[in-house]
């Protein structure tokens, strides 16, 4: 499972990162890209793209951080920016759509219109949203086909039309996820701007900054207030989110690279490998080496 290189970072799969991408919306069929890669999209990340996959036919399994999650049609799959993910589709029988967009599209839609896109981030904590029947899948499929047509034809006003269709797709997915949450199929957390800001700051600073006081200062709160706010919004403390972000990166490197454990420890700014091992064992109940071996690394 592990490879000698770090987890690849792409714009679209196979394309170099594009940090200048802005107001970007792209849609393609699953078959168009995956079929030329033997129906396997290897684990990778996108720095600034959120993705929605609509699985219309077939299925397979996805790598989502260090987890392996099976899926089958019909389903929607949500992949936030920076998340480690990959897919192994059932060859020749799987199809649907892959919709990719930069999250700044939310602001381009306006404060109210972009709410559904913002909600997607919290919904994606459970990345697979099963679709109950043909009508739900057909509604999303029709919207995706219309979005693809707007992109392909480039008619007058197509950018505005694409944003509107993206918003409709997001609204539909949010509604479906809310419906699944009521039946217990999906756990749905409410979006919270302060938590979103904390997560953004964590992405930028988690390797060097582990103290709640640092993040509290950045969001103009005391550490106690930040902890209380995050606990009310998510059910866990800010300190827990910080530890989980470090743990997520540790798992990524253990699964997706051949870096020695002491190299991972120093990359994550632990004072020594034994400190890293104690941290990892406390969070997971196993050593880093046992975790790597258990994933076939």
C-alpha positions as CSV (number, residue, x, y, z in Angstrom):
1,X,0.0,0.0,0.0
2,X,2.7,2.5,0.9
3,X,4.8,4.2,-1.7
4,X,8.1,5.9,-1.7
5,X,6.7,9.4,-2.5
6,X,4.4,11.6,-0.6
7,X,0.7,11.7,-1.3
8,X,0.3,13.4,-4.7
9,X,-1.3,16.8,-4.9
10,X,-3.2,17.5,-8.1
11,X,-5.5,20.2,-9.5
12,X,-7.7,17.6,-11.4
13,X,-6.4,14.1,-11.2
14,X,-3.1,13.9,-13.1
15,X,-2.8,17.6,-13.6
16,X,-0.3,19.8,-11.6
17,X,-1.6,21.9,-8.8
18,X,-3.1,25.3,-9.8
19,X,-3.1,27.6,-6.8
20,X,-4.4,30.4,-9.0
21,X,-7.6,28.6,-9.8
22,X,-10.6,30.9,-9.0
23,X,-14.3,30.6,-9.6
24,X,-13.5,27.2,-11.1
25,X,-16.3,24.7,-12.0
26,X,-15.5,21.5,-13.9
27,X,-17.6,18.4,-14.7
28,X,-16.8,15.2,-16.5
29,X,-18.1,11.6,-16.5
30,X,-16.5,9.0,-14.2
31,X,-15.7,6.9,-17.2
32,X,-13.8,9.6,-19.2
33,X,-10.9,9.8,-16.7
34,X,-11.0,6.5,-14.8
35,X,-11.2,4.3,-17.8
36,X,-7.8,5.5,-19.1
37,X,-6.3,4.7,-15.6
38,X,-7.5,1.1,-15.5
39,X,-10.5,2.3,-13.4
40,X,-8.3,3.1,-10.5
41,X,-7.8,6.7,-9.2
42,X,-4.8,6.4,-6.9
43,X,-4.8,8.2,-3.5
44,X,-4.2,11.9,-3.9
45,X,-5.3,15.3,-2.6
46,X,-6.6,18.6,-4.1
47,X,-5.5,21.8,-2.4
48,X,-8.4,23.9,-3.3
49,X,-11.1,21.7,-5.0
50,X,-14.2,20.3,-3.5
51,X,-15.7,17.3,-5.4
52,X,-19.1,15.7,-5.7
53,X,-19.3,12.3,-7.4
54,X,-22.7,11.0,-8.6
55,X,-22.5,7.2,-8.9
56,X,-25.2,6.3,-11.4
57,X,-24.1,2.7,-12.2
58,X,-21.8,0.2,-10.7
59,X,-19.7,0.9,-7.6
60,X,-16.4,0.1,-6.1
61,X,-14.5,1.2,-3.0
62,X,-12.9,4.5,-2.0
63,X,-9.9,5.4,0.0
64,X,-10.9,8.2,2.4
65,X,-7.9,9.3,4.5
66,X,-6.9,6.0,6.0
67,X,-10.3,4.3,5.7
68,X,-11.5,2.0,2.9
69,X,-15.3,2.6,2.2
70,X,-17.3,0.5,-0.3
71,X,-20.0,2.2,-2.3
72,X,-22.6,1.2,-4.9
73,X,-25.0,3.0,-7.2
74,X,-27.0,5.1,-6.7
75,X,-25.0,7.3,-4.3
76,X,-23.4,10.7,-4.0
77,X,-19.9,11.0,-2.7
78,X,-18.4,14.2,-1.2
79,X,-14.7,14.9,-1.1
80,X,-13.6,18.2,0.6
81,X,-10.5,20.1,-0.4
82,X,-7.2,18.6,1.1
83,X,-8.8,15.2,1.9
84,X,-6.8,12.2,0.9
85,X,-8.9,10.1,-1.4
86,X,-8.8,7.6,-4.2
87,X,-11.2,5.2,-6.0
88,X,-11.2,1.7,-7.4
89,X,-14.3,1.5,-9.6
90,X,-15.8,-1.7,-11.0
91,X,-14.3,-1.8,-14.4
92,X,-16.6,-1.2,-17.4
93,X,-19.8,-1.0,-15.4
94,X,-19.4,2.1,-13.3
95,X,-20.4,5.6,-14.6
96,X,-21.8,8.9,-13.4
97,X,-20.4,12.3,-12.9
98,X,-17.5,14.0,-11.1
99,X,-18.1,17.7,-10.3
100,X,-15.1,19.7,-9.1
101,X,-15.2,23.3,-7.9
102,X,-13.2,25.8,-5.9
103,X,-14.9,26.8,-2.7
104,X,-14.7,30.5,-3.6
105,X,-17.7,29.8,-5.9
106,X,-19.7,30.0,-2.7
107,X,-19.0,33.7,-2.3
108,X,-19.6,34.3,-6.0
109,X,-23.1,33.1,-5.5
110,X,-23.8,35.6,-2.7
111,X,-24.3,35.1,1.0
112,X,-27.6,33.3,0.9
113,X,-27.2,31.4,-2.3
114,X,-23.9,29.9,-1.2
115,X,-25.3,28.4,2.0
116,X,-25.8,24.9,0.5
117,X,-22.2,24.8,-0.7
118,X,-21.0,25.7,2.8
119,X,-23.2,23.0,4.3
120,X,-21.4,20.4,2.1
121,X,-18.3,20.6,4.2
122,X,-20.0,19.4,7.3
123,X,-22.0,16.8,5.5
124,X,-18.8,15.4,4.1
125,X,-17.7,14.1,7.5
126,X,-19.7,11.1,6.2
127,X,-18.6,11.1,2.6
128,X,-21.1,8.7,1.0
129,X,-24.8,9.8,0.7
130,X,-26.9,6.8,-0.5
131,X,-29.7,7.7,-2.8
132,X,-33.0,6.0,-1.9
133,X,-34.3,5.4,-5.4
134,X,-34.3,6.2,-9.1
135,X,-36.1,9.6,-8.7
136,X,-33.3,11.0,-6.5
137,X,-30.6,9.8,-8.8
138,X,-32.4,11.1,-11.9
139,X,-32.8,14.5,-10.4
140,X,-29.1,14.9,-9.8
141,X,-28.2,13.2,-13.1
142,X,-30.3,15.7,-15.0
143,X,-28.7,18.7,-13.2
144,X,-25.2,17.3,-13.9
145,X,-26.0,16.8,-17.6
146,X,-27.3,20.4,-17.8
147,X,-24.1,21.6,-16.1
148,X,-22.0,19.7,-18.5
149,X,-23.9,21.1,-21.5
150,X,-23.4,24.7,-20.2
151,X,-19.7,24.0,-19.8
152,X,-19.3,22.4,-23.2
153,X,-21.3,24.9,-25.3
154,X,-20.1,28.1,-23.6
155,X,-23.2,30.1,-24.5
156,X,-23.8,33.6,-23.4
157,X,-24.3,33.7,-19.6
158,X,-22.9,30.2,-19.2
159,X,-20.8,31.1,-16.1
160,X,-23.8,32.3,-14.2
161,X,-25.8,29.3,-15.4
162,X,-23.1,26.9,-14.2
163,X,-23.0,28.6,-10.7
164,X,-26.8,28.3,-10.5
165,X,-26.8,24.6,-11.5
166,X,-24.0,23.9,-9.0
167,X,-26.0,25.6,-6.3
168,X,-29.0,23.4,-7.2
169,X,-26.9,20.3,-7.1
170,X,-25.6,21.3,-3.7
171,X,-29.1,22.0,-2.4
172,X,-30.3,18.6,-3.6
173,X,-27.4,16.8,-1.9
174,X,-27.9,18.7,1.4
175,X,-31.6,17.8,1.3
176,X,-30.9,14.2,0.7
177,X,-28.3,14.1,3.4
178,X,-30.8,15.7,5.8
179,X,-33.3,13.1,4.9
180,X,-30.8,10.3,5.5
181,X,-29.9,11.9,8.8
182,X,-33.6,11.7,9.9
183,X,-33.6,8.0,9.2
184,X,-30.3,7.5,10.9
185,X,-28.4,6.6,7.7
186,X,-26.2,9.7,7.7
187,X,-24.9,11.8,10.6
188,X,-25.5,15.4,9.7
189,X,-23.6,18.2,11.5
190,X,-24.6,21.9,11.2
191,X,-22.1,24.2,9.5
192,X,-20.5,26.7,11.9
193,X,-18.3,29.6,10.5
194,X,-16.1,29.7,13.6
195,X,-15.4,26.0,13.3
196,X,-14.8,26.4,9.6
197,X,-12.2,29.1,10.3
198,X,-10.5,26.9,12.9
199,X,-10.2,24.1,10.4
200,X,-8.7,26.5,7.9
201,X,-6.2,27.7,10.4
202,X,-5.4,24.1,11.3
203,X,-4.6,23.3,7.7
204,X,-2.1,26.1,7.6
205,X,-0.5,25.6,11.1
206,X,-1.0,22.2,12.6
207,X,2.6,21.0,12.0
208,X,4.0,23.7,14.2
209,X,1.2,24.9,16.4
210,X,-0.6,22.6,18.8
211,X,-1.7,25.1,21.5
212,X,-5.3,26.1,21.7
213,X,-4.1,29.6,22.7
214,X,-2.6,30.2,19.3
215,X,-5.8,29.4,17.5
216,X,-8.0,31.2,20.0
217,X,-5.9,34.4,19.4
218,X,-6.4,34.1,15.6
219,X,-10.2,34.0,16.0
220,X,-10.3,36.7,18.7
221,X,-11.5,34.4,21.5
222,X,-10.1,33.1,24.8
223,X,-9.0,29.4,24.8
224,X,-11.9,28.5,27.1
225,X,-14.5,30.3,24.9
226,X,-13.1,28.6,21.8
227,X,-13.2,25.2,23.4
228,X,-16.8,25.8,24.6
229,X,-17.9,27.1,21.2
230,X,-16.4,24.2,19.3
231,X,-17.8,21.7,21.8
232,X,-21.3,23.1,21.3
233,X,-21.0,23.1,17.5
234,X,-19.3,19.7,17.0
235,X,-19.6,17.7,20.2
236,X,-15.8,17.7,20.7
237,X,-13.3,20.3,22.0
238,X,-11.0,22.5,19.9
239,X,-8.1,20.5,21.4
240,X,-9.6,17.3,20.0
241,X,-9.8,18.8,16.5
242,X,-6.1,19.9,16.8
243,X,-5.1,16.4,17.9
244,X,-7.2,14.7,15.2
245,X,-5.7,16.9,12.4
246,X,-2.2,15.8,13.5
247,X,-3.3,12.2,13.7
248,X,-4.9,12.4,10.2
249,X,-1.5,13.6,8.8
250,X,0.3,10.8,10.7
251,X,-2.0,8.2,9.3
252,X,-1.6,9.6,5.8
253,X,2.1,9.3,5.9
254,X,2.1,5.9,7.5
255,X,-0.3,4.5,4.8
256,X,0.7,6.5,1.7
257,X,4.5,6.8,2.1
258,X,7.5,4.7,3.0
259,X,8.9,7.4,5.3
260,X,10.5,6.0,8.4
261,X,8.6,6.5,11.6
262,X,11.2,8.8,13.0
263,X,11.0,10.9,9.8
264,X,7.2,11.3,10.2
265,X,7.7,12.2,13.8
266,X,10.1,15.0,13.0
267,X,8.0,16.2,10.0
268,X,5.1,16.6,12.5
269,X,7.4,18.5,14.9
270,X,7.5,16.0,17.7
271,X,10.5,16.4,19.9
272,X,11.5,12.7,19.3
273,X,10.0,9.5,17.8
274,X,9.1,8.1,21.3
275,X,6.9,11.2,21.9
276,X,5.2,10.6,18.5
277,X,4.7,6.9,19.3
278,X,3.1,7.7,22.7
279,X,0.8,10.3,21.1
280,X,-0.2,7.9,18.3
281,X,-0.8,5.0,20.8
282,X,-2.9,7.2,23.0
283,X,-5.2,8.3,20.1
284,X,-5.5,4.9,18.4
285,X,-4.6,2.2,20.8
286,X,-1.7,0.9,18.6
287,X,1.8,1.9,17.7
288,X,2.5,3.7,14.4
289,X,4.3,0.5,13.2
290,X,1.4,-1.7,14.0
291,X,-1.0,0.7,12.2
292,X,1.2,0.6,9.1
293,X,1.5,-3.1,9.1
294,X,-2.2,-3.5,9.6
295,X,-2.8,-1.5,6.4
296,X,-0.4,-3.6,4.4
297,X,2.3,-1.0,4.3
